[in-house]
Amino acid sequence: MKIIDKYILKKYLSTFIFILLILIPISISIDVAEKINKFLRDADLTLESIITDYYVNFVIYYINTFMPLALFIAVILFTSKMANDTEVIAINSAQVSFTRFLRPYFIGASVIMVFTFFMNHFLVPHSNKERTEFERTYLSKKKRLQKVVDNFSIQLTNENYFFIEKYRLEKNEGINFSIEEYEGIDLKYKLTAPKMKWNPADSVYTLENYTKRYITKDKDSIVIGESLDTIFPVTPTDMVYKDYLAIEITSFKLYNIIKNSEARGVKNLNMYRVELYKRTSLPLSTYILTLMAVCLAFQKRRGGTGVNIAIGLALMFSYVFLIKVGEVLGAVSGNIAILYVWLPNILFGIIALYLFYYAKK
């Protein structure tokens, strides 16, 4: 590695860390001001617990959140300063091509990408679990629970399918229940009931006015009864779509949950898919953002560094806005989650290549 590479790489990483060290204390100060009354209302909550259980994980979460912004601002800041100090002109005078000039930037981007990739897939989910548990225990007055589940269906085995039109979680009651058993594509057995009730004490469902139908080649056999206690390998908690769990699960476990749920016929797993896909898309965005920032800042502009920062912030907030829109649209049932998650990288990747093409000239 040549001297110029070490010089740019040192500036890249040191400025990036400096920006993070500015953003994180500001975030902590705002959060403390917002939650101080909630901290004080619980007599059992100690300062040590607030720091170790909440703010340590808070810092990990927001370091990961601010990385794209900090990276983009850092590259624009020190590259603009190099341009204003005519250092870039000196590098060009030494017959260093723009592509060669980018090499230390991409080395730095690779270091941050690997670190961010590890954080997204392993460290942040564990940290999120501890942080959200603290919030649910001490900061939330009551847990927001889903009250009604509509049109729930799940594949229990290769042959058995469980359906319920509506389930009220507060009353542990459901209406229009049915379970079907198939042999290949042929229906062999069906159990239906207009009303069912879950008994949490013994984990048993009680079906009221049930109907059993046995289907054979010769004739159908129907059994009708007033009440039936039975057990199914599904509980009311399985019916609740816990989207908050996605951010608390490491990627391998999240991938297995998605695959197992797909095999069981669980609908709308896009929230889980969005969380899984963005853990890879965000780290890889470091290359796109680095390229864009260098292309914007390597030339000396009238107005100095401020103009570059203003343009950079406008692009950065547009990128963050697209990420949030992509997450919302990707989580909608029926949409292609991976497309919406990667759409910001695709669009800004095209912009980065456009800027690179003209920067080379």
KOLBA-647174 format. One record per residue (C-alpha): residue in one letter; x, y, z. Coordinates in steps of 0.001 Angstrom, whole numbers, plus 500000, padded with zeros to 6 digits. Layout:
BEGIN
A|X|Y|Z
...
END
This chain:
BEGIN
M|500000|500000|500000
K|501439|503351|498937
I|501642|506484|501055
I|498671|508097|499297
D|496555|505003|500007
K|497426|505054|503702
Y|496772|508789|503840
I|493286|508573|502290
L|492353|505394|504200
K|493365|507007|507505
K|491242|510057|506724
Y|488353|507850|505586
L|488173|505788|508794
S|489031|508570|511259
T|486449|510973|509806
F|483832|508223|509761
I|484442|507426|513446
F|484442|511151|514265
I|481001|511633|512655
L|479626|508648|514588
L|481031|510035|517826
I|479096|513247|517143
L|475798|511604|516196
I|475586|509010|518979
P|475852|511385|521994
I|473230|513645|520381
S|470902|510656|520022
I|471493|509590|523621
S|470802|513114|524901
I|467519|513331|522993
D|466478|509882|524191
V|467316|510631|527834
A|465302|513862|527697
E|462352|511978|526210
K|462397|509022|528619
I|463648|510506|531909
N|460158|510505|533445
K|459657|506851|532506
F|462986|505932|534082
L|462087|507699|537326
R|458593|506249|537700
D|459927|502713|538342
A|461537|502436|541778
D|463167|499084|540956
L|465024|500468|537942
T|468693|501229|538728
L|471156|503432|536866
E|473332|500391|536183
S|470418|498577|534556
I|469546|501624|532435
I|473112|501854|531158
T|473951|498169|530661
D|470559|496811|529595
Y|469295|499765|527590
Y|471869|502348|526533
V|474647|499923|525611
N|472204|498218|523240
F|470803|501620|522219
V|474290|502670|521092
I|474801|499438|519119
Y|471448|499912|517379
Y|472088|503541|516440
I|475675|502955|515328
N|474243|500474|512861
T|471452|502881|511904
F|473715|505908|511388
M|476466|504088|509501
P|475249|504979|505965
L|474733|508646|506934
A|478047|508875|508810
L|479898|507193|505951
F|478449|509499|503305
I|479086|512698|505275
A|482600|511572|506241
V|483661|510903|502643
I|482223|514208|501429
L|483865|516143|504277
F|487434|514949|503949
T|487361|514646|500151
S|486028|518206|499836
K|488783|519399|502165
M|491366|517598|500015
A|489916|519275|496928
N|489885|522743|498560
D|493493|522256|499721
T|494424|521350|496108
E|495563|517885|497228
V|493401|516252|494565
I|494982|518466|491914
A|498421|517320|493071
I|497296|513679|492822
N|495971|514268|489292
S|499237|515983|488345
A|501060|512813|489366
Q|499167|510987|486584
V|497008|509041|489048
S|493821|507942|487323
F|490435|508484|488957
T|489943|504714|489179
R|493277|504350|490984
F|492363|507300|493199
L|489263|505367|494352
R|491200|502313|495559
P|491819|503408|499191
Y|488202|504551|499407
F|486978|501089|498472
I|489418|499466|500897
G|487884|501593|503645
A|484374|500781|502396
S|485239|497076|502532
V|486382|497366|506160
I|483126|499092|507133
M|481053|496696|505010
V|482469|493609|506750
F|481936|495195|510163
T|478373|496272|509279
F|477579|492861|507790
F|478593|491143|511028
M|476604|493643|513107
N|473449|493321|510987
H|473368|489531|510942
F|474573|488668|514439
L|475236|491475|516934
V|472314|493854|516324
P|469540|491178|516574
H|470854|490077|519975
S|471164|493707|521058
N|467633|494471|519796
K|466229|491632|521874
E|467700|492995|525102
R|466707|496575|524257
T|463102|495756|523314
E|462702|493550|526410
F|463809|496497|528537
E|461370|498807|526718
R|458467|496385|527115
T|459263|495893|530813
Y|459961|499445|531951
L|459025|501970|529260
S|455700|500728|527902
K|452653|501185|530101
K|451008|498239|528421
K|451875|495896|525631
R|450123|496537|522352
L|448659|493200|521427
Q|446795|492154|518353
K|443157|491528|519368
V|441663|489760|516342
V|443176|487384|513802
D|441373|487165|510458
N|441501|484314|507941
F|444299|482341|509561
S|445487|479165|507828
I|448439|476864|508401
Q|449668|473537|507073
L|450091|471225|510065
T|451532|468266|508123
N|451820|467272|504481
E|448193|466096|504615
N|446522|468327|507238
Y|445429|471950|506880
F|444073|474188|509661
F|441703|477108|508884
I|439867|479671|511011
E|437931|482689|509745
K|438248|484883|512833
Y|439886|484427|516225
R|439447|486827|519168
L|442591|486665|521289
E|441145|488420|524335
K|438273|485916|524630
N|440237|482920|523261
E|437323|482238|520893
G|437203|481546|517193
I|434451|481238|514583
N|434103|479131|511431
F|436873|476639|512128
S|437814|473715|509900
I|440600|471193|509546
E|441056|469160|506364
E|442993|465976|505642
Y|444069|465118|502100
E|445452|462066|500391
G|447298|463521|497452
I|444783|465990|496027
D|441733|464108|497319
L|439929|465323|500437
K|439485|462404|502867
Y|438370|464020|506123
K|437014|467373|507260
L|436182|468625|510746
T|434229|471889|511024
A|432708|473951|513831
P|431010|477373|513817
K|432610|478143|517179
M|435742|477040|519035
K|437297|478003|522370
W|440857|477632|523631
N|441406|476435|527183
P|444903|477649|528191
A|444913|475648|531442
D|445016|472273|529670
S|445930|473426|526113
V|442734|471961|524662
Y|440344|473347|522041
T|436603|472911|522624
L|434555|472729|519412
E|430841|473508|519628
N|428256|472006|517235
Y|430997|470254|515317
T|430652|468177|512154
K|432985|465373|511101
R|432869|464256|507496
Y|434648|461095|506277
I|434916|460860|502493
T|435319|457476|500783
K|434840|456201|497233
D|431443|454660|497951
K|429828|457190|500288
D|430422|459959|502797
S|429984|459458|506525
I|428949|462423|508680
V|429136|462654|512476
I|427525|465594|514299
G|428025|466493|517953
E|427451|469311|520427
S|430907|469543|522002
L|434326|468076|521314
D|437586|468580|523217
T|440629|468111|520999
I|444282|469050|520629
F|445989|470610|517580
P|449701|471370|517115
V|448908|475087|516917
T|448149|477585|519695
P|446663|481105|519614
T|450148|482585|519888
D|450986|480922|516553
M|448157|482907|514956
V|449612|486267|515938
Y|451923|487847|513392
K|454774|489026|515615
D|456618|491368|513259
Y|458700|492785|516155
L|460369|489373|516586
A|462114|489673|513222
I|464558|492324|514467
E|465414|490177|517510
I|466410|486989|515672
T|469813|486227|514154
S|469796|485675|510424
F|470222|481886|510448
K|467266|481477|512804
L|465234|484004|510825
Y|465934|482126|507589
N|464841|478843|509192
I|461661|480443|510536
I|460789|481704|507055
K|461411|478303|505446
N|459515|476361|508124
S|456623|478813|508016
E|456457|478577|504234
A|456300|474781|504494
R|453423|475112|506981
G|451515|477463|504704
V|451813|480608|506861
K|450735|483660|504873
N|452469|487030|504598
L|456017|486408|505744
N|457209|489505|503909
M|457994|491394|507121
Y|460477|488662|508005
R|461857|488600|504454
V|462340|492374|504435
E|464309|492207|507678
L|466473|489359|506360
Y|467209|490966|502987
K|468042|494426|504315
R|470705|492957|506607
T|472720|492312|503446
S|471595|495229|501276
L|472562|497919|503803
P|476191|496765|504296
L|476702|496545|500525
S|475419|500088|500140
T|478742|501295|501586
Y|480321|500879|498124
I|477536|502810|496391
L|477526|505649|498911
T|481322|505884|498909
L|481458|506122|495113
M|478727|508771|495030
A|480368|510841|497772
V|483793|510820|496094
C|482322|511726|492710
L|480468|514656|494256
A|483317|515992|496380
F|486622|515406|494551
Q|486323|518614|492492
K|486731|522054|494008
R|483403|523913|493857
R|482400|527509|494196
G|480914|527710|497678
G|483364|525207|499153
T|482575|522223|501317
G|479131|523529|502298
V|477741|523035|498802
N|478986|519432|498698
I|477510|518720|502134
A|474148|520223|501118
I|474005|518106|497944
G|475169|515051|499866
L|472575|515452|502621
A|469794|515865|500049
L|470858|512634|498346
M|471343|510849|501667
F|467898|511718|502959
S|466422|510673|499615
Y|468184|507337|500011
V|466903|506873|503589
F|463384|507807|502430
L|463545|505199|499665
I|464748|502575|502155
K|461751|503219|504411
V|459313|503204|501495
G|460865|499980|500211
E|460504|498336|503632
V|456834|499303|503863
L|455981|498196|500328
G|458085|495045|500629
A|456195|493995|503764
V|452850|494073|501923
S|451508|490606|501234
G|451913|489589|497603
N|454761|491986|496817
I|458257|490802|495938
A|460076|491719|499141
I|463621|491366|497807
L|462895|493760|494924
Y|461649|496555|497175
V|464484|496077|499675
W|467132|496301|496961
L|465410|499061|494956
P|467223|501966|496742
N|470599|500316|496064
I|469652|499704|492436
L|468526|503301|491832
F|471425|504906|493676
G|473825|502432|492109
I|472749|503734|488688
I|473230|507325|489899
A|476674|506422|491290
L|477747|504871|487974
Y|476489|507953|486118
L|478525|510232|488393
F|481554|507955|488060
Y|481320|508047|484258
Y|481435|511837|484190
A|483973|512075|487013
K|486467|510003|484988
K|486362|512654|482278
END
